[in-house]
């Protein structure tokens, strides 16, 4: 009888040990899984060694390839300055603007930093402090006879694909009026503004909807014969877009931008690239 009781007790103890071990393993697995997930959703800004910036390689003066075949521009030089403060290596990654969200969400890039409009996109990304006041404008040939947006009725207008300008042209007015794009004869989308401006120069386009900083750069580099309509389409702000929820990396970059503003770096770069509508970073 005692042997029987002893065997029962031994079996019970073994079963308890097994259940306890399983519980510990399960707890450890859940803990490991939680830790792994936290690593996946964190940018680990304090431990990183590189900083990958996604940009449109044909968007001067913010990002473009210079005559030496090097990627440069206001945004890229400012990103380089941030990396010097942090001890990171800047990785410049040209991207197809249509695929910018895929690049960011997949982790292929750490941010979109290239004259990127934040207005109306606040719920889609975690944005830095805005650093440039921008306007969307219309560029036409000086002898085109086009003086107001209303004069674009029936005309062929160009715009960059997946841009804020495209969204603006296609949006309905609040008072119920139809979108401005609906009055055009055609709205042609381009992968980049260099190509679009070339089409305007060749007469294939009557007008081009474009950011004012890019417009000024294009007009200066291509010579006389163009004008910017006085009536702007809207005003907006540029900011750096991080993956939604990546506040850690955003906060580090924001702090660095403030330092670079205070030491005069931002002002020097703005003067170099003739960007006059800088926002005071606080």
C-alpha positions as CSV (number, residue, x, y, z in Angstrom):
1,X,0.0,0.0,0.0
2,X,2.8,2.4,1.0
3,X,4.6,1.6,-2.3
4,X,1.4,2.4,-4.2
5,X,1.0,5.7,-2.4
6,X,4.7,6.5,-3.0
7,X,4.4,5.8,-6.7
8,X,1.3,8.1,-6.9
9,X,3.1,10.9,-5.1
10,X,6.2,10.5,-7.3
11,X,4.0,10.6,-10.4
12,X,2.3,13.7,-9.2
13,X,5.5,15.4,-8.4
14,X,6.9,14.6,-11.8
15,X,3.8,15.9,-13.5
16,X,4.0,19.1,-11.5
17,X,7.6,19.5,-12.5
18,X,6.8,19.0,-16.2
19,X,3.9,21.5,-16.1
20,X,6.0,24.0,-14.2
21,X,8.8,23.6,-16.8
22,X,6.3,24.0,-19.7
23,X,4.9,27.1,-18.0
24,X,8.4,28.5,-17.6
25,X,9.2,27.8,-21.2
26,X,6.0,29.3,-22.4
27,X,6.6,32.4,-20.2
28,X,10.2,32.6,-21.6
29,X,8.9,32.3,-25.2
30,X,6.3,35.0,-24.7
31,X,9.0,37.2,-23.1
32,X,11.4,36.6,-26.0
33,X,8.6,37.2,-28.5
34,X,7.7,40.5,-26.8
35,X,11.3,41.5,-26.8
36,X,11.7,40.6,-30.4
37,X,8.6,42.6,-31.4
38,X,9.7,45.6,-29.4
39,X,13.0,45.5,-31.4
40,X,11.2,45.3,-34.7
41,X,9.0,48.3,-33.9
42,X,11.8,50.4,-32.4
43,X,14.3,52.4,-34.5
44,X,17.0,51.9,-31.8
45,X,18.2,55.4,-32.5
46,X,20.9,55.2,-29.8
47,X,22.4,52.0,-31.2
48,X,22.4,52.7,-34.9
49,X,25.5,53.3,-37.0
50,X,23.8,54.2,-40.3
51,X,20.9,56.5,-41.3
52,X,19.2,55.8,-44.6
53,X,17.5,58.7,-46.3
54,X,15.0,58.0,-49.1
55,X,14.9,60.9,-51.7
56,X,13.9,61.8,-55.2
57,X,17.2,62.0,-57.1
58,X,15.8,64.6,-59.5
59,X,14.3,67.1,-57.2
60,X,16.7,70.1,-57.1
61,X,17.6,72.0,-55.0
62,X,16.6,69.5,-52.3
63,X,18.1,66.3,-53.7
64,X,19.8,65.6,-57.1
65,X,22.9,64.4,-58.8
66,X,25.5,67.1,-59.4
67,X,28.0,67.5,-62.3
68,X,30.4,65.2,-60.5
69,X,27.9,62.3,-60.3
70,X,27.4,62.8,-56.6
71,X,24.0,63.0,-54.9
72,X,23.7,66.4,-53.1
73,X,21.1,69.1,-52.3
74,X,19.8,71.0,-49.3
75,X,18.1,68.1,-47.7
76,X,21.0,65.7,-48.2
77,X,23.5,68.1,-46.8
78,X,21.3,68.8,-43.8
79,X,20.9,65.0,-43.3
80,X,24.7,64.7,-43.5
81,X,25.1,67.4,-40.8
82,X,22.7,65.4,-38.5
83,X,24.7,62.2,-39.1
84,X,27.9,64.0,-38.1
85,X,26.4,65.1,-34.8
86,X,25.3,61.5,-34.1
87,X,28.3,59.6,-35.5
88,X,26.1,57.9,-38.1
89,X,27.0,57.1,-41.7
90,X,24.6,58.7,-44.1
91,X,23.2,56.3,-46.7
92,X,21.6,58.2,-49.6
93,X,19.0,56.0,-51.3
94,X,17.3,57.4,-54.5
95,X,13.7,56.1,-54.6
96,X,10.9,56.0,-57.0
97,X,8.5,58.6,-55.6
98,X,5.5,56.3,-56.3
99,X,7.1,53.6,-54.1
100,X,8.1,55.9,-51.1
101,X,5.6,54.3,-48.7
102,X,6.7,50.8,-49.5
103,X,10.3,51.8,-49.0
104,X,9.6,53.3,-45.7
105,X,7.3,50.7,-44.3
106,X,9.6,47.8,-45.4
107,X,12.5,49.3,-43.5
108,X,14.5,49.9,-46.6
109,X,14.8,53.5,-45.6
110,X,14.7,55.3,-42.2
111,X,12.9,58.3,-43.5
112,X,11.6,60.3,-46.5
113,X,13.6,63.5,-46.5
114,X,13.2,65.4,-49.8
115,X,10.9,68.4,-49.9
116,X,8.1,66.3,-48.5
117,X,4.7,68.0,-47.8
118,X,3.3,67.1,-44.4
119,X,0.0,68.9,-44.6
120,X,-2.9,66.5,-45.0
121,X,-0.6,63.5,-44.3
122,X,-0.2,63.9,-40.5
123,X,-2.0,60.6,-39.8
124,X,0.1,58.6,-42.3
125,X,3.6,59.3,-40.9
126,X,5.4,60.5,-37.9
127,X,6.7,63.9,-39.0
128,X,9.6,66.0,-37.8
129,X,9.2,69.7,-37.0
130,X,8.5,71.5,-40.3
131,X,11.5,73.3,-41.7
132,X,10.4,75.0,-45.0
133,X,7.3,77.0,-45.9
134,X,6.4,76.0,-49.4
135,X,3.9,77.1,-52.0
136,X,2.5,75.2,-55.0
137,X,2.7,77.3,-58.1
138,X,2.1,77.2,-61.8
139,X,5.0,77.8,-64.2
140,X,4.3,78.8,-67.8
141,X,6.2,80.3,-70.8
142,X,6.3,84.1,-70.6
143,X,4.6,84.4,-74.0
144,X,1.9,81.8,-73.2
145,X,-0.9,84.3,-72.5
146,X,-1.7,82.4,-69.3
147,X,-1.9,84.7,-66.3
148,X,-4.2,83.0,-63.8
149,X,-5.2,79.4,-63.0
150,X,-8.5,80.0,-64.7
151,X,-6.6,80.5,-68.0
152,X,-5.5,76.8,-67.8
153,X,-9.0,75.7,-69.0
154,X,-8.5,73.3,-71.9
155,X,-4.7,73.4,-71.5
156,X,-2.2,70.6,-71.1
157,X,-0.7,70.7,-67.6
158,X,2.1,68.6,-66.2
159,X,2.7,67.5,-62.6
160,X,4.9,65.0,-60.7
161,X,3.2,61.6,-60.0
162,X,2.2,61.0,-56.3
163,X,3.0,64.6,-55.4
164,X,1.1,67.1,-53.2
165,X,0.6,69.2,-56.3
166,X,-1.3,66.3,-58.0
167,X,-3.5,65.8,-55.0
168,X,-4.2,69.5,-54.9
169,X,-5.2,69.7,-58.6
170,X,-7.5,66.7,-58.3
171,X,-9.2,67.8,-55.1
172,X,-12.7,69.2,-55.2
173,X,-13.2,72.8,-53.9
174,X,-15.0,73.2,-50.6
175,X,-17.8,75.2,-52.1
176,X,-18.8,72.4,-54.4
177,X,-16.8,73.6,-57.5
178,X,-15.1,70.9,-59.5
179,X,-11.4,70.2,-59.2
180,X,-9.1,72.4,-61.1
181,X,-7.7,69.4,-63.0
182,X,-11.2,68.8,-64.5
183,X,-11.0,72.1,-66.4
184,X,-7.7,71.1,-68.1
185,X,-7.5,69.6,-71.6
186,X,-5.1,67.0,-70.1
187,X,-3.2,66.4,-67.0
188,X,0.1,64.6,-67.6
189,X,2.0,62.9,-64.8
190,X,5.8,62.6,-64.7
191,X,8.2,60.6,-62.6
192,X,10.3,63.7,-61.9
193,X,10.2,67.5,-62.5
194,X,13.4,67.5,-64.6
195,X,11.5,65.6,-67.3
196,X,8.4,67.6,-66.8
197,X,10.2,70.9,-67.2
198,X,11.9,69.6,-70.4
199,X,8.5,68.9,-71.8
200,X,7.4,72.5,-70.9
201,X,10.5,73.8,-72.6
202,X,9.7,71.8,-75.7
203,X,6.2,73.1,-75.9
204,X,4.5,69.7,-75.1
205,X,3.1,71.2,-72.0
206,X,1.3,74.6,-71.5
207,X,1.9,74.7,-67.8
208,X,3.5,72.9,-64.9
209,X,2.2,72.6,-61.3
210,X,5.3,72.6,-59.1
211,X,6.8,73.5,-55.7
212,X,8.1,77.1,-55.8
213,X,11.6,76.2,-54.6
214,X,12.0,73.6,-57.4
215,X,10.4,76.1,-59.9
216,X,12.9,78.8,-59.0
217,X,15.8,76.3,-59.4
218,X,14.6,75.1,-62.8
219,X,14.0,78.6,-64.1
220,X,17.4,79.8,-63.0
221,X,19.2,76.8,-64.5
222,X,17.3,76.8,-67.8
223,X,17.4,80.6,-68.6
224,X,14.8,83.2,-69.3
225,X,11.4,82.7,-71.0
226,X,9.3,81.4,-68.0
227,X,7.2,83.0,-65.3
228,X,5.5,81.9,-62.1
229,X,1.8,82.9,-61.9
230,X,1.2,85.3,-59.1
231,X,-1.7,83.4,-57.7
232,X,-0.5,80.3,-55.8
233,X,-2.4,77.1,-55.6
234,X,-1.8,76.8,-51.8
235,X,0.8,77.0,-49.1
236,X,2.2,74.1,-47.1
237,X,5.2,73.0,-45.1
238,X,8.0,70.5,-45.7
239,X,9.0,68.0,-42.9
240,X,10.9,64.7,-42.6
241,X,8.6,61.7,-42.7
242,X,9.4,58.7,-40.4
243,X,7.5,55.5,-40.2
244,X,4.3,55.9,-38.2
245,X,5.1,55.5,-34.5
246,X,8.8,56.0,-34.9
247,X,9.0,58.8,-32.4
248,X,12.4,57.8,-31.0
249,X,14.3,58.5,-34.2
250,X,12.1,61.6,-35.0
251,X,13.0,63.1,-31.6
252,X,16.7,62.6,-32.1
253,X,16.6,64.2,-35.5
254,X,14.4,67.1,-34.2
255,X,16.9,67.8,-31.5
256,X,19.8,67.8,-34.0
257,X,17.9,70.2,-36.3
258,X,17.5,72.6,-33.5
259,X,21.2,72.5,-32.8
260,X,22.0,73.0,-36.4
261,X,19.7,76.0,-36.5
262,X,21.3,77.5,-33.5
263,X,24.9,77.1,-34.8
264,X,24.0,78.6,-38.2
265,X,24.4,75.5,-40.3
266,X,20.8,75.6,-41.5
267,X,21.1,79.2,-42.5
268,X,24.3,78.6,-44.4
269,X,22.8,75.7,-46.4
270,X,19.6,77.7,-47.1
271,X,21.8,80.5,-48.5
272,X,23.8,78.1,-50.5
273,X,20.8,76.6,-52.2
274,X,18.8,79.9,-52.3
275,X,16.0,78.6,-50.1
276,X,14.3,81.7,-48.6
277,X,11.3,80.3,-46.9
278,X,12.9,78.5,-43.9
279,X,10.9,77.9,-40.8
280,X,12.6,78.8,-37.5
281,X,13.2,75.5,-35.8
282,X,12.5,75.6,-32.1
